[in-house]
Amino acid sequence: FGSLSEVSVTLGQEEQTAKEVVFTEQLHNDAQVSGKVFIDANSNGLMDVDEFGLADVTITLGGVSAYGEVVEIETKTSSNGAFVFANLVASNEEGYTVTQIQPELFNDGHESRDGEIVSINTNDVFSVSLSANQEVTNLHFAELYKGRIGGAVFVDRNIDGQLDSGDDAISSVEIQLSGKSHAGIDVNFKTVTDSEGRFEFTQLPQSDAQGYQLVQIQPANYVDDIDYKNGIQIADSDRTDVISGLVLEQGAGLTLQNFTEGFGIAISGRVFIDRTDSGLFPNSTEFDATDIAIVGSEIRLTGVDYQGHSIDLSAPTNEQGVYSFTDLPPSNELGYVVTQTQQPQSYLDGQESAQGIVVTNSKGTDSISIGQVLEVKQYANFDFAELPRASIAGEVWVDADENGLLEDGETLRIGGVEVSLTGTTLDGVAVERSVSSNEQGVYTFDYLYPGTYQITQKQPSAWLDGKEQLGNAGGEIGEDQFTGILIALDQHATGYNFAERGSDLAGRVYVDLNDDGVQDTYEMGLRDVKLTISGADLDGQPVSRDIFTDAYGRYEFEDLPLSGVDGFTVTEYQPENTQDGLDSVGNIGGVLGDDQISAIHIERHVTKAHSYNFGEQLMDPASISGMVWLDKNHNREEDDSNGQGGWIVELLPDPMTGEGNPLDAEPLAIVESDGNGKYTFNGLPVGTYEVRFRHPQGGVIYGLPVSDDPDASTEKGTILNLRVSAGEQVENQSLPVDPSGVIYDSELRKPIKGAKIKITGPSGFEPDLHLVGGSANVEQTTSDDGYYQFLLFAQAPAGVYELHVTEPNGYQSGGSKRLPVCTNTLRVGARELPITIFVEETVPTLDAPEHIATQCANHSDQALQDMHTTQYYQSFYIEPKLPSGNVVNNHIPLDAFGEDLVHVSKQALKQDVVIGELVPYRIKVTNQSDMELSPLAFIDQLPAGLKYVAGSAKVDGLAIEPEQRGRQLRWAGKSLQPEQSVMIELIVVVGTGVSEGKYINQAWVEFIGGLYQTGTGNRISNIGEATVRVVPDPIFDCSDLMGKVFDDHNRNGIQEAGESGLPAIRLATAQGLWITTDQHGRYHLACADIPHAVRGGNFIVKLDERSLPSGYRVISENPRVVRLTRGKSHQLDFAASIHKVARIEITAELFDGEAIMPEYLSRLTQLLNALDKTPTVIRIAYQQSELEQTTEAQRKSQLLLEWIETQVAERELPITIETEMIPFFIPALPAHQQLGGSDD
């Protein structure tokens, strides 16, 4: 062991063995330790064939040799990573230690020896026990590449390229690394991101110059976003998912290779107007979507994403009505929900739909559950349908004219009235609401869904229910309600109005001449006086209204509610130039005060409170007076003491137009002339007046009046421009009466009331300008005196004026036939005095000479010569400017109805009657004219001995009792329309003591109106007659017949227990009567005959055997004869029983000549032997052959009949034999087989 020897051996890249190097030592030193340092690419600790050694790695061997010498040797791995420690001496027991100095650019891997992983506590060390000449090989030190590339995959919320706490890491994303190592070896690795979204490729070798490339497999449910290389954004990388050019130095690390992603889920929908309530957005190609879009509706999206983060977003709808949520993360398993945060104004919530499917029961929810969303795509059509709202509206108003129509002039409304709505939508949802009418009385039920509704008003307690006015959507009107109102989408129904009615309070402010607190007709009212009503109604609502009196001093507070506990108060404001007079409380009470009436309680509707009057005293009143007289001598002077009492004198305000007031104008005051014809208007205020005179009954204005006032005018048939000053007394404003004529009954010679007479004139005639009283006076209706009068003004045109009479009820049209009108036109000449057609102002008497219509005078001068006759005219030629004279006493006759207007027929429904028998009558009354006839009396005159049965009368089916006047029955007050028929039915009874013979009943119709109201009416029909004959009484002389048809089981002819009747069996009598038995087999013939009183009589009944049930036969006598006795009933029964039936069908084959063939005889004998003693019917049916004669067939059938009869007789069997002949029948051939029937 001297000093150490050192040999340097240089080895090339290929493994070489140094030979012939010999060291001469004292001991054996040929032991060896070798191994490798390699790059363990797959980290399994074992060197595989494709793994490379690592050069220049320092390996040391140390320890103590077997000789106690310390050994420390160092070497480096060769280019292929091999190392060798050669020429070693054996180690001591502890062995040598082979240690690798860890290369700086690699990470330590596992150590292995001889292909086995060495598990030791210390890395990079082998412990080798070496013996002499031993070779220890395969000591492998595995090294791992230290290079690494890492990054993350995440949603970069703040877009900084770094994975921060606020970002959303994406796990399980596959990342691929590829490229070549610096040694040119392909490198391909895959990995996935961890739960924090990070990935890292470790143990990477140094790359080549092109570097490595990272590829991300795009994660589902995300969209690609920006990639970052070494923390720096890669341009246009949001569609690549590739990071390339990652040049990796040996042992280096490249981090911040980040792939960012975006949430790629979008959810959208619409908010739209659903005009069809389908819940689905219509095809947008058919219209402009903006027409139904709802803009600005806020939609909220909520839920939890796949990572457990809460999502709460909002978005408004755009001009297309569309909302959209983009960049959404996937949801958790519960999914997302979109909600409409607020119902759009003016719309109703409709149905929601999800991707074209209507969400069930979604009205009123405003939310759509989208469900779990994972896939990156557009989730569209989550739509919110809104419905155009419908409404029903109306008003609560006071219906002044009570016609149930809200009209422009009716301005009074009622607020605070409760109105309720109930109904059911088209979806079956019940609806119930209530509102109150506003101050304008308007109520509205808005935001209604389509459906059927009912509106009900709670009747306000202060008002009376009026008529309801149905609105424009239809329905039915009920009591304070409308039902069945069908409302569609976007329909705004109006006009469902509830009318209320109030009460009225009226009175007058007047000049109380006699200061008695009562206004008389001659006491004028005061105009323009202010009054106020105040208080509170029953509902506590205040009431306050002002009003002014009209020209007649009247006031009326209309349509008032019921008053409250304190009632209402009416206050008058004292008019000027008057002294306060007596006031009066009206018809419903109150408390008088100074120009005030309080505590007026309106407690029920409809109250017409009236006579709340305020009397006043004028300071200096004026008066107007005059007289009315009958001017018999026509001199316009009151000189024959003919004052006319009872004439109506009216005082009116002068219109100041030169024309009189209209005929229907209301007077300021009215007086009547007294017994002497005098009148006076007292207590008049200063003013200009008109005085006019009216007939006491007809109301026709008469004139011409006379006036002493030089300023007054009488040209218009009244006294106009009559001015009075304070305290003035105006006198002599009078009327001389000279009527144009009288209309009278030609037979009774009495004036007729109710006749209408009309004047017509020539071209240019205008009644308002040319006739006293104007157009209203063109046609006049006569009163009890029959008077008429037409006065023409001087400016009336000249020409023919005609009088046309309309006959009153009860008179024949077309004028009088008894006293016909003069056929010519009377030319009326000038004359100062009136022209009297008849000498008197009264009608002609019956002894007055009758005129000849065709020989009447043509000129008024000549007519004066015949004024003692019945002459009269209806056509006049008048020249007012001449002036023509005033025609008077032109009396016009009319003829009462004749006897041909009505036809009466009478019928007695019985011609032969007995004493005590009721006799029905029918009377038919028929109007044969084309006019209505009324009033009438229907009269029935009974013959002596016949008496009306009370309560039996009917007129057209209605029970109406007549008035009985002796033998006459009268139905008074009846009428007949044109061509109408009336049927009268009544019953009379034939009284005792009436002899046999004929009795005539008569009926007719009388007119009982007008002059015929009292006494005997005017018969206007024929006399209808009906005759009855009184004969002996057969009632107790009839004989009844009854009996039964029964099933006689034991055939003894007597009906016994268990033997039921046979229904529907027909029986006939010798008289030709048919009877059918009932369900029990019974029959009854009432009054079958009236036999001779002494001898009686025979009656024959026969049973129709064809009506018996099949198999039944009559076993009793048929027909049967019974002896009838007058007034008694008899019984006649028929017994029937069912028989056995044996049918024998035969042909000619049965016979051999004249004999029956033996084989058939034996069979026939068997049949007879089988029959017992029960009655049997044997029916022989013979079927003829085609060529067989009928006589031959009958002869053969007779042979069999005789043989059977012989056998039956021998056996003593109760058998009935019947025969039947069946003719030969050739069936028709089909059409195509009939001879001559083919066209082929």
C-alpha positions, 0 to 999 in steps of 0.5 A: 500500500504505498502511495496511490497510483493514478491512471487517467483513462479518457473514454469517447462517447461510445463505450470503450474498455481500456485494456492492458492497464495493469497495476501491480499491487500488493493486494487485489484491487480489481473490484469495480462500481458503475452506474448512470445518471439519467433523465427519468422522463416518466418518473418511474425511477427506472431507466428505460431505453428511450431515456438519456443519460446526464453528463458531467454529474459529479459522483463520489465514492467514499468509505473505508477499505477492507484494509482500513484505508479511507477511500474517497474517489470522485468522478463525473458522468460521461456524455451518456451519463455513465460513471465507473469506479474501477480498481477498487479494493474490497470495502470493510463491513460498512461498505462504500457510499456512492453519492451523486452531487445533485445537478443544479438544473434538475430535480432529484428522482428515485434511485434504482439498483439492478432495476429495483427502486432503492428505498433509502432515507437519504436521496442520491446515495447508494451504500455498496458492500464491495468484496475483492474482484466484485463488480457492482453495476447498475447503480442509477441515479434518476433525475427529473427535468426541473422545467415547468409551465403553468397557468390557470383557466378562469372567468376574468371578471376584472379583465386583468389577466390574473386569477384573483379572488373575485374571478371564477376559476374553471376546473377540469379543463383539459390543457395540452402541451406539445413541442420538442425538447432541445434534444429534438424529442417530441414532448406531448403532455395533457393535464386538467385544471384543478379545483382552483382552475390552475394547471401546471406541466412539470419535469419539462425538458428544455424546449427547442428554439420554437418552444412549447405550445399550450392548447386549451380544450374549450370548456363547455358552457363558456365562451372563449376570451383573451389568453395571456402568455407570461401574463401578457395579453395575446392579441386576437386570442379570444378565438384561439385557445392556443399559447405558443412560442413558450421557449423553456430553458433547462430547469426554468419555469414559465407561469402565468400562461392563462386562458380566460373565459367568458360566461356565454349563456344568454337569456332573452324574451319579450314583454308584449301586448297580447291582443288574443290572450294566447300567451304567445308572441305572434309571427312578427312577419305579419306586423311591426313588432313595435306596435305591440312592444312594451318599452321600459318594463324592468325584468329581473333575473335571479338564481344561483350559478353552478359555483354557488354564487347568487345571481341578481340582474335587471334589464329593461325592455327595448323599443322592440319590447325585448329584454336580454341577459348576456354573459351568464354563467351556468346555473345550479340545478335549480336554474334561473328565474326571470321576473317582471318587477312591476306590472306595466301601467294600463295593462293587465297581466297576461300569460307567460310563455317559455320558449313557445309553451304557455306556462300553466296558470301563469296569469298574475304571477309575472315570473318564469322559471327557466330551469337549469342552464348549462349549455352555452347558447341563447335561451330565448322566448321567455315572454311576458304577455300583457293584455290590453285592459278592459273596463266597465264604467257608468254614472249615477245620476238624477234622471229628471224626466224618468226615461232611463236615459242620461241626457245632456240637460241632466247635470245632477250627479250623485257621488259616494254611491257604492257599486260592486262588480262580480263575475268570472273571467274567461279563465274561470277566475272569480272577480269581485270588486267595489268602488264608489262614484266620485263627485261627478257620479262616475264609477269605473271598474278598470283593469278587467280581464275578458269575462262575464260580469255583473254590476250591482249598485247599493241603492243610496238611501237618500234617493229613489231607484230609477231606471237603469240604462244599459251600456254599449257592451250589452247585457241584461237589466235587473233591479239596480244591476246589470248582468251578463255583460260580456267584456273582451280584451281592450273593450271599454264598456261605458254607459252602465248608468244607474238612474236615481229619482228625487222629489220636487219642492215647488211654490210661487211668489205672487201678489196676494190681493186678498192677503189670505195666504192662498194664490187664486187664479186671478192673482199674478205671480212675481218674476225674478225673485230669488229663493234658496234651499239649504240643508243636508240629505239623509246620507249627510251630504250638504244640499244648497241650491239657488233659483229664480221665479219664472214669469209666472212667479213659479219656482221648483227645486227639482230632484231633491234627495230625502232630507236629513233629521233637520229637514230643508229650509226655503228662504225668499229674498224680499222683492222690490216695491212690495210689502211682505205678505202671508207665506204658506207651508206646503203639503208636507209641512214645515215651520214658517219664519220671516220669508223662510220656511224650515223643517221641510222633511222629504221622507219618501219618494216621489214626493211632489212638495208644493204650495210653499208660497210667498205672498206679497203686497204691491205698493200701488197695483193696477187693474183691467176689466171688461165684459163678454156678451152674446151679440145677437144683433151683431152690432158690437154693442152690449145693448140686449142684456146677453152677458155670458158667464163662465167665459175664460179671460186670460192675461198674458205678457205682451210679446211686443212683436205686434203678434199675439202669444201662441195659443198654448202660451200660459197666462199670467192670470185667469178669471172667468166672466161672472153671471153678467159677463163681467170680469176684472184683473186686480193687483197688476204691476206696471207692464204691457199686457195681452187679454184674450178670450176663450170658450168655456169648454173648447178653449177656442180663442174667440174674437174680435174683441173691442177695446176703449184704449186708443193704444190697444190693438184688436186686429189679431183677435186679442187685445194687444199692447194694453199698457197699465201704469201704477194704480191705473184702472183700465176698463171696457176690454170686452168680447162680443160673441157671434159664433160662426155656427153650431155642429148638431145631430141631424136626428136629435137636433142637439149640438154635438160635442167632440166634432172637429172642424177645420178651415182651409184657404186659397193659395197664400193663406197662412193661418199664423198670419191670416187667422185669429188664433193662428195655426193652433186655431185652424182645427177646432173641437166643439164643446157642449154648445157645438160652437165653432168660429173662424175669424180672418184678418183683413190681410188674408187672401181672397179666394175659396175657404172651405170647412172640413168636418171630422165626425166624432165617434158615433157619427157617419163619415162623409157628412150628413146624408139626411141633410146634405150640404149645399153643393155650391160655393157661397160668395160672401159679399160686403155687409156691415152686419154679419150674414146669417145663414140660419135665422137663429144662433141655435140649431134648426128644429125638426119642423124647420124646412129642409133645404135642397142641397142642389138649389142653395143660393150662390150669393150671400144676399140671396142666402138671407132669403132662405135663412129659415131653412136648414141650409148650410155651406162648407165652401165660401168665396171670401174677399177679406179686403172688400171686406166680405161680411162675417158669416154666422149661424152656419149650422152643420148637421151630422148623421149618427151611425146606421145599422150596417156597421156591425154584424151579429150572429147568434148560435145555440149549441143545442137545438133540442133541450129539456126542462132544467137543461143548460143551453150554451149560446155563442154570440159573434159580433163583427165590426164590418167597418174600417174604423174603431167603434166605441163605446158600445153595448153588446145586448142579448135578449133572452126569451121568456122562461130561459134564465141566465146562469150567473158566472157563465159569461165569457167575452173572448174567453175572459169571464165578464158578467153582464148587467141584467135589465129584465130579460136583457143582458148588457155588456157596456163600455165595449169597443171594436177595432176595424174588422174585429170580431168578438165572441161572447159565450154564455149559458142559460137554463130552461126554467120550470113551467116552460112549455114545449116549443120554439124559443128565440134569443136575440142579440144586437149592438148599440152605440152609447156615446155622445148624445146617446149616453143616457136612455136608449142607445143607437143600434148599429147592428142587425139583430142576430137570432138563435132558436131552441126547441124544448122536447121531452127529457131522455136523461133517465130513459137510456139503457147502459150496456157493459161487459167483459171479454175474458180468457176462459181457461176452463172453457165453461163460459163463466169468468172465474178467479185467475181468468183475466180480461183481454185488452184491445178487443173490438166489438161492434153493435148493429147501429155501427158503433165500435167499442174497444176493451180496456186493459182489463178486458172491460167495455162500457156503452153509455146510453146504448139505446132508448128502448120502447117504454113498454116493450123494451128492445133487442140489442146486438153486439158482435166480437170481432175475432180478428182482434183476438190474440193469436191462437184465441177463439171465441167459445161463447155465442157470437154475436150475442143479443140482449133485451134492453129495458128503459133506464136499466143497465145490462151486462154482456160477456164474451169468453175466448180461449187459446187453442192448439194449432197444428199446421199441415203444409201439403203439395200434390206429391201427397196424393196418388191419384185420388188416394193419399200415399201410404207413407204420408198417411202414417205420418198424419195418423201419428199427428192425430194420435198425439192430440189429446182432448184439448181443443185444437186447430188443424190448418191445412195449407195447400201449396199450388205448383206452377201449372196446377189449376186452382180447382184441382188443388182445392179438390185434393185439399178437400180429400185430405180435409174429409179424411181428417174429419173422419179420423177426428170423428172416430177419436172424438177430438175437439178439433177445428179444421181450417184450410188455406190455399197458397198460390204459386209464386214466381220470384222476380228476376234481377234486372240484368236477367230479365228477358229483353232487359239487356242492352249488351 
